[in-house]
C-alpha cells in the first residue's frame, strides 16, 4: 500500500526552497551593498622658487577617510583662486604664480570649490621667495626625559645657514609669523619659525650647562624636530683641594 506524504512536510521540503531560490534570484542574490562613501576633499598647496624673484605654486586635491568621488581632479592649480596675504611682499601674477615686491614673511592661499589651502612663504634679500616651515623640539637635561627634566630659558641660536642670528628661547612661545599657529609645546619646548629649506647649525646655551651644537637639514616642505640634551656643568674644584671622589 502506497503511503501518502504529509502535505506540511512536502511544503517545507520542496515549496519553501523553491520560493527562496526565486526570491534570491529576483533580488540579485548575496548581501545587500551599503551606500558608496566618498571622502571630503582638501587642498595641498606646494610651492618652489621659480626664477630670481618669482614663486610657483601648485594646488593638489586629496581626500580623507574615503576615496575621492569619481571625476574629482587631482590638480586644480589652474582652476583655483589664488591670493597673497600681504601684497606688499608677494603679488599674484597668474595661476599659482607670484612675484616678490618686498621682504618679509607672508603666506599664499588657494581656494577651490568649498575648500582651500595655504603655504607660508618668506622673501629674503637677493633670493627668490622661499616656502618655509619650522625647526622645533625640546631642551632637557641629559640622562632624563623632556617630561621629567625640561630646561626653560635656554637660548637656541642659528650660527650657520640662511638665518644666522635668529634665536628662540625654550619654554617661551615665539611671535607667530603669518600662517603659523600656536602656541604649542610647554616647558623646555622651542620653535624657530619661518625657516626655508637648507642646512643649518644650531647652538644651545644655558647657564649651568655645557653648550651644545647640532647640524640640522630642513628638507623642502618638512619641519624637522630636533631635541637637545644638555649636560650639567661639574662644580668647579677650588685651588689646592682634592677633586670629589
C-alpha positions in Angstrom: 0.0 0.0 0.0 1.4 3.4 -1.1 2.0 5.8 1.8 0.9 9.4 1.2 3.3 12.1 2.2 2.3 14.7 4.8 1.4 18.0 3.0 3.2 20.1 5.5 6.4 18.1 5.1 6.0 18.4 1.3 5.6 22.2 1.6 8.8 22.5 3.8 11.0 20.3 1.7 10.0 21.4 -1.8 8.0 24.5 -2.0 9.9 26.7 0.6 13.4 26.1 -1.0 11.9 26.9 -4.4 10.4 30.1 -3.3 13.7 31.2 -1.5 15.6 30.5 -4.7 13.2 32.6 -6.7 13.4 35.5 -4.3 17.2 35.4 -4.2 17.4 35.4 -7.9 14.9 38.3 -8.2 16.8 40.4 -5.7 20.2 39.8 -7.2 21.5 37.4 -4.5 24.1 38.0 -1.8 24.2 40.6 0.9 22.8 44.0 0.0 25.6 46.5 -0.5 25.8 49.7 1.5 25.9 53.1 0.0 29.2 54.1 -1.5 31.1 56.7 0.6 33.4 59.4 -0.6 35.8 61.4 1.5 35.8 65.2 1.8 38.3 67.0 -0.5 41.0 69.3 0.7 43.8 71.3 -1.0 47.5 70.7 -0.5 49.5 73.7 -1.6 53.1 73.2 -2.5 55.5 76.0 -3.7 59.0 76.4 -5.1 61.2 79.2 -6.3 60.9 80.0 -10.0 63.4 82.4 -11.3 65.2 85.2 -9.4 62.1 86.9 -8.0 59.2 84.5 -8.6 57.4 81.7 -6.8 55.4 78.9 -8.4 52.7 77.0 -6.5 50.5 74.0 -7.2 47.2 73.0 -5.7 46.6 69.3 -5.4 43.4 67.7 -4.3 43.4 64.9 -1.6 40.5 63.2 0.2 40.4 62.0 3.8 38.7 58.9 5.3 37.4 57.6 2.0 38.4 57.8 -1.7 37.6 60.9 -3.7 34.3 60.9 -5.6 34.6 59.8 -9.3 35.7 62.7 -11.5 37.5 64.6 -8.7 40.6 66.2 -10.3 44.0 65.6 -8.7 45.4 69.1 -9.6 43.4 72.3 -9.6 46.2 74.8 -9.9 44.6 76.5 -13.0 41.0 76.4 -11.6 41.9 77.6 -8.0 41.6 81.2 -6.9 45.0 82.4 -5.7 45.8 85.3 -3.3 48.7 86.7 -1.2 48.1 87.5 2.4 50.4 90.6 2.0 50.6 92.2 -1.4 53.4 94.3 -0.2 55.6 91.2 -0.1 54.1 89.0 -2.9 51.7 89.8 -5.7 49.7 87.3 -7.8 50.7 87.3 -11.5 48.9 84.2 -12.6 47.5 80.8 -11.6 49.8 79.7 -8.8 52.4 82.4 -9.8 53.7 85.1 -7.6 56.4 87.9 -7.8 58.3 89.3 -4.9 57.8 93.0 -4.3 59.2 93.3 -0.8 60.9 91.5 2.0 59.3 89.6 4.9 57.1 86.7 6.0 53.7 86.0 4.5 51.6 83.2 3.0 49.8 82.3 -0.2 46.3 80.8 -0.3 44.4 78.8 -2.9 40.6 78.3 -2.9 38.7 75.8 -5.0 35.0 75.0 -4.6 34.4 74.7 -0.9 37.9 74.0 0.3 41.2 75.8 0.5 44.9 75.5 1.4 47.9 77.7 2.2 51.7 77.8 2.3 53.9 80.0 4.4 56.5 81.9 2.3 59.4 84.3 3.1 61.3 86.7 0.9 65.0 87.3 1.8 67.4 89.8 0.3 68.9 88.7 -3.0 66.8 85.4 -3.1 63.6 84.3 -4.8 60.6 83.7 -2.5 61.1 80.6 -0.3 58.4 78.3 1.1 59.0 77.9 4.8 58.4 75.6 7.8 59.9 75.4 11.2 62.5 73.7 13.4 61.1 72.6 16.8 61.9 70.4 19.7 62.7 70.2 23.4 65.6 71.1 25.6 66.1 68.9 28.7 68.8 67.5 31.0 70.9 64.7 29.7 70.1 61.2 31.0 66.5 62.2 31.7 63.4 62.9 29.7 61.7 66.0 28.4 58.7 65.4 30.6 60.8 64.9 33.8 63.6 67.5 33.4 62.8 70.2 30.8 65.1 73.2 30.7 63.4 76.6 30.3 65.3 79.7 29.3 67.9 78.0 27.1 68.9 80.1 24.1 68.7 78.4 20.7 70.6 80.3 18.1 71.2 79.7 14.4 75.0 80.1 13.9 75.3 78.8 10.3 72.9 79.0 7.4 70.5 81.5 5.8 69.0 82.5 9.2 72.3 83.3 11.0 71.5 85.2 14.2 67.8 84.1 14.6 67.1 82.8 18.1 64.4 81.1 20.2 64.1 80.5 23.9 63.0 77.2 25.3 59.8 77.4 27.3 58.9 80.8 25.7 56.3 80.8 22.9 57.7 82.8 19.9 56.0 85.6 18.0 53.9 83.9 15.2 54.7 84.9 11.6 51.7 84.9 9.2 50.3 81.3 8.7 51.8 79.7 11.8 49.5 78.6 14.6 50.2 78.3 18.3 51.3 78.4 20.9 52.4 74.8 21.0 54.5 72.8 23.5 55.3 73.6 27.1 58.3 73.6 29.4 61.6 73.2 27.6 59.9 73.5 24.2 61.2 75.8 21.5 60.3 76.8 17.9 62.3 78.5 15.2 59.7 79.7 12.7 59.6 80.7 9.0 62.6 78.5 8.2 63.3 77.8 4.5 64.8 74.5 3.3 68.6 74.2 3.7 71.4 73.3 6.1 71.7 75.0 9.5 73.8 74.8 12.6 72.2 75.4 15.9 73.9 76.2 19.2 72.1 75.9 22.6 73.4 77.7 25.7 72.1 77.9 29.2 73.8 78.9 32.5 75.0 75.8 34.4 75.0 73.5 31.4 77.5 72.6 28.7 76.7 74.3 25.4 75.7 72.0 22.6 75.7 72.4 18.8 73.9 70.4 16.1 73.7 70.4 12.3 70.1 70.3 11.0 68.9 69.6 7.5 65.5 71.1 6.6 64.0 69.4 3.5 61.5 71.2 1.3 58.1 71.0 2.8 59.3 69.3 6.0 59.6 70.7 9.6 62.1 68.6 11.5 62.0 68.1 15.2 65.4 68.4 17.0 65.9 67.8 20.7 68.8 68.9 22.8 70.0 67.1 25.9 72.2 69.4 28.0 74.9 68.1 30.4 75.1 69.9 33.7 78.4 71.6 34.4 80.5 70.0 37.0 81.2 72.1 40.2 84.5 74.0 39.9 87.2 72.5 42.1 88.8 75.0 44.4 92.6 75.5 44.0 94.6 73.2 46.2 91.7 71.0 47.1 91.3 67.4 46.0 88.6 66.7 43.3 85.5 64.9 44.6 85.8 61.1 44.5 
